[in-house]
Amino acid sequence: MASPELKKKAAAWVKALPATKRTKLLSLMNKGKVEEFKDFPGVGPAKFANLKKGRPFKSVEDLANIKGFGEATFKAVVDQAKKMK
């Protein structure tokens, strides 16, 4: 479970994403395959396995509750999501 501090930061980072990027990231979190995360810094096979176990997610912020997804990884995922087409 994420700390209250991480939850607050995660909410702010996600809020800064355009709605379309939030939707795409949430869909990727819920349905994506490990190959689709290859460009996400810090998300290798082990973290992806933890992400997959946490499915389904109701919001992007739920990613903060996944084992191994601390502040650095969460921020890196959100930053990469900004680059998604």
C-alpha positions as CSV (number, residue, x, y, z in Angstrom):
1,M,0.0,0.0,0.0
2,A,1.3,3.4,-1.0
3,S,2.2,6.0,1.7
4,P,0.0,9.0,2.0
5,E,2.8,11.1,0.7
6,L,3.2,9.0,-2.5
7,K,-0.5,9.0,-3.0
8,K,-0.6,12.7,-2.9
9,K,2.3,13.1,-5.4
10,A,0.9,10.4,-7.6
11,A,-2.5,12.2,-7.8
12,A,-0.7,15.4,-8.7
13,W,1.4,13.8,-11.5
14,V,-1.6,12.0,-12.9
15,K,-3.7,15.1,-12.8
16,A,-1.1,16.8,-15.0
17,L,-1.6,14.3,-17.7
18,P,-4.1,15.2,-20.4
19,A,-7.3,13.1,-20.1
20,T,-6.6,11.2,-23.2
21,K,-3.1,10.1,-21.9
22,R,-4.7,9.1,-18.6
23,T,-7.2,6.9,-20.4
24,K,-4.5,5.3,-22.6
25,L,-2.2,4.6,-19.6
26,L,-5.1,3.1,-17.6
27,S,-6.0,0.9,-20.6
28,L,-2.3,-0.2,-20.9
29,M,-2.1,-0.9,-17.2
30,N,-5.2,-3.1,-17.4
31,K,-4.7,-4.9,-20.7
32,G,-1.1,-4.3,-21.8
33,K,1.5,-7.0,-22.4
34,V,5.1,-6.9,-21.1
35,E,6.4,-5.8,-24.6
36,E,4.3,-2.7,-24.4
37,F,6.1,-1.6,-21.3
38,K,9.6,-1.9,-22.9
39,D,9.9,1.9,-23.2
40,F,8.8,2.5,-19.6
41,P,11.9,3.1,-17.5
42,G,12.0,0.9,-14.4
43,V,9.3,-1.5,-15.6
44,G,10.9,-4.8,-16.4
45,P,9.5,-8.3,-16.2
46,A,9.4,-8.4,-12.4
47,K,7.5,-5.1,-12.0
48,F,5.3,-6.0,-14.9
49,A,4.4,-9.3,-13.1
50,N,3.4,-7.3,-10.0
51,L,1.4,-4.9,-12.1
52,K,-0.4,-7.8,-13.8
53,K,-1.3,-9.3,-10.4
54,G,-2.9,-5.9,-9.4
55,R,-5.3,-5.8,-12.3
56,P,-7.9,-4.5,-12.8
57,F,-7.1,-0.9,-11.9
58,K,-9.8,1.7,-11.4
59,S,-7.4,4.6,-11.8
60,V,-3.8,5.3,-12.8
61,E,-3.1,6.3,-9.2
62,D,-3.7,2.7,-8.2
63,L,-0.3,1.9,-9.7
64,A,1.2,3.4,-6.6
65,N,-0.1,0.4,-4.6
66,I,1.8,-2.2,-6.6
67,K,4.9,-3.7,-5.1
68,G,8.0,-2.2,-6.5
69,F,6.3,0.9,-7.9
70,G,7.7,3.6,-5.6
71,E,8.0,7.3,-6.3
72,A,10.7,7.0,-9.0
73,T,9.0,4.3,-11.0
74,F,5.6,5.9,-10.7
75,K,7.0,9.2,-11.9
76,A,8.9,7.5,-14.8
77,V,5.7,5.8,-15.9
78,V,3.8,9.0,-15.9
79,D,6.6,10.8,-17.7
80,Q,6.6,8.1,-20.4
81,A,2.8,8.3,-20.7
82,K,3.2,11.9,-21.7
83,K,5.1,10.7,-24.8
84,M,2.4,8.1,-25.7
85,K,0.7,8.6,-29.1
